């Protein structure tokens, strides 16, 4: 993510970097509970927490920034809930539909497509190098990560089976340098067309 912020800064674009869950005091407080392996709330409770934080984040941070002409760079958003939670909580789609009027459709979505195997290796490396514990979702293992990837792949497609206009699929099996190059290429084309 830092390279995206650097790309915008080098071109003089005003940006706001934020994340989900989180972004606001309310969202950050919920984040600690939602991704913690220490609590074992039912899947519906997690889903309600994510969408509560998301609505607050969208209404109190994202939309005001966009209204000021600021580019918002958000790590994860509503599609992440659909990808990560719909398998364990079928009500997530209904919750998403209920909250949709309070959300904002992203102008550009990067789907970093990566196998569960590669993802697990990289998460373990990051955990060791940076002493960052795996969160509740990262700890669910191979089969879960494969399902998340399948869910993202389906979310990336429109009704005709084509990649949605605002989505860019990046082969994240590549080296970091190649991933960055692909994203920067997409950003350049997107900002020139805007």
ZIMO-V30284 format. One record per pair of residues at least 6 apart in sequence whose ideal C-beta (glycine too) atoms are under 7 Angstrom apart, sorted by the first residue. I is the first residue (numbers start at 1). J is the second residue. If there is no record, write none. Layout:
# ZIMO-V30284
i/j
I/J
I/J
This chain:
# ZIMO-V30284
i/j
1/75
3/180
4/73
4/183
5/15
5/17
5/73
7/184
7/187
8/15
8/71
13/71
14/69
14/70
14/71
15/70
15/71
15/73
16/65
16/70
16/72
16/73
17/73
18/61
18/72
18/74
19/74
19/75
19/76
20/53
20/54
20/57
20/74
20/75
20/76
20/77
20/80
21/27
21/30
21/31
21/34
21/50
21/53
22/28
22/31
23/57
23/61
24/56
24/57
24/60
24/61
26/53
26/56
27/53
27/56
27/57
30/49
30/52
30/53
33/39
33/49
34/46
34/49
34/50
35/135
35/136
35/137
36/136
37/135
37/136
37/139
43/85
43/88
43/89
44/89
44/91
46/85
47/81
47/85
47/89
47/91
47/92
47/95
48/95
50/81
51/81
51/95
51/99
54/78
54/99
54/103
55/99
55/102
58/102
58/103
58/104
59/102
62/72
62/74
62/104
63/104
65/72
66/72
77/106
78/96
78/103
79/109
79/155
81/92
81/96
82/92
82/93
82/96
82/151
82/155
83/148
83/151
83/152
83/155
84/137
84/148
85/92
86/92
86/93
86/151
87/147
87/151
106/166
107/166
108/166
108/168
108/190
109/166
109/167
110/168
110/170
110/183
111/152
111/156
111/167
111/169
111/170
112/170
112/172
112/179
113/169
113/170
113/171
113/172
114/172
114/173
115/173
116/142
116/145
116/146
116/149
118/173
119/145
120/142
120/145
123/134
123/138
126/132
127/133
127/134
156/163
156/164
156/167
156/169
157/163
157/164
158/164
163/169
168/186
170/179
170/182
170/183
172/179
